[in-house]
């Protein structure tokens, strides 16, 4: 039970509010699923038709600053990589649910269940 609570807490710290929606960043989801962000995003791009704008979107520069601010507030002891080449993809709850259809591994299924709870 302790490990489940740790995972839930970890997931809660990865949720941010952008455009009035609770979202998770591509890099955080990739880490949870145990894959590199680049490979995660490649899988998403191969199935981009499954991710309309209410499932996934790329943040603009103002939203990126807001995201950084929320990150520092939620995780003051952690550092976030500000030097990304591209803005992160942000996934809404619907987008996270859709990920299970393209990331077909035991870890992906387990993580998706915990996120949706």
MARZA-865301 format. One line per field, with one value per residue (C-alpha): chain; residue number from 1; x, y, z. Coordinates in steps of 0.02 Angstrom, whole numbers. Last residue first. Layout:
<pts>
palo: (A;...)
doza: (NUM;...)
xx: (X;...)
yy: (Y;...)
zz: (Z;...)
</pts>
This chain:
<pts>
palo: (A;A;A;A;A;A;A;A;A;A;A;A;A;A;A;A;A;A;A;A;A;A;A;A;A;A;A;A;A;A;A;A;A;A;A;A;A;A;A;A;A;A;A;A;A;A;A;A;A;A;A;A;A;A;A;A;A;A;A;A;A;A;A;A;A;A;A;A;A;A;A;A;A;A;A;A;A;A;A;A;A;A;A;A;A;A;A;A;A;A;A;A;A;A;A;A;A;A;A;A;A;A;A;A;A;A;A;A;A;A;A;A;A;A;A;A;A)
doza: (117;116;115;114;113;112;111;110;109;108;107;106;105;104;103;102;101;100;99;98;97;96;95;94;93;92;91;90;89;88;87;86;85;84;83;82;81;80;79;78;77;76;75;74;73;72;71;70;69;68;67;66;65;64;63;62;61;60;59;58;57;56;55;54;53;52;51;50;49;48;47;46;45;44;43;42;41;40;39;38;37;36;35;34;33;32;31;30;29;28;27;26;25;24;23;22;21;20;19;18;17;16;15;14;13;12;11;10;9;8;7;6;5;4;3;2;1)
xx: (-393;-354;-170;-160;-244;-133;23;-26;-71;88;193;114;151;47;77;-40;-212;-159;-114;-299;-335;-193;-267;-439;-361;-274;-103;25;158;312;381;523;711;698;815;709;743;653;743;670;670;530;413;236;283;431;322;181;300;376;201;155;313;268;91;161;275;136;91;76;-91;-166;-338;-448;-342;-376;-263;-308;-261;-85;-54;123;153;110;234;368;328;359;519;586;528;627;525;480;294;308;459;367;218;329;417;252;184;24;-133;-275;-374;-409;-299;-153;-169;-29;-22;150;143;-18;73;211;82;-13;149;200;28;38;211;144;0)
yy: (348;390;413;248;151;233;186;3;-4;84;-32;-186;-119;-56;129;177;135;174;350;385;395;521;623;625;680;821;797;936;926;1017;1170;1126;1132;1108;1217;1246;1071;1069;1065;984;1050;1176;1049;1118;1302;1279;1179;1304;1444;1341;1302;1486;1525;1389;1458;1625;1541;1436;1262;1115;1026;858;783;937;979;811;664;503;579;602;414;411;578;502;360;485;589;440;396;573;579;421;275;209;246;363;449;469;543;670;715;735;855;821;928;990;1112;1297;1341;1266;1185;1067;884;807;827;723;585;574;573;432;335;356;300;145;106;119;0)
zz: (-511;-693;-655;-561;-701;-831;-732;-725;-910;-962;-852;-931;-1104;-1249;-1264;-1406;-1333;-1155;-1211;-1244;-1057;-1036;-1177;-1096;-931;-1024;-1101;-1123;-1257;-1199;-1287;-1405;-1386;-1199;-1096;-942;-877;-710;-545;-390;-213;-238;-321;-323;-321;-439;-559;-553;-601;-741;-807;-803;-902;-1028;-1038;-1092;-1220;-1298;-1238;-1356;-1348;-1304;-1272;-1302;-1455;-1538;-1493;-1583;-1752;-1682;-1683;-1754;-1669;-1499;-1524;-1575;-1421;-1306;-1398;-1374;-1193;-1156;-1090;-918;-923;-774;-852;-1018;-927;-841;-1004;-1098;-969;-872;-880;-771;-875;-852;-1000;-901;-729;-677;-629;-598;-408;-405;-499;-368;-229;-314;-342;-160;-102;-211;-141;37;0)
</pts>
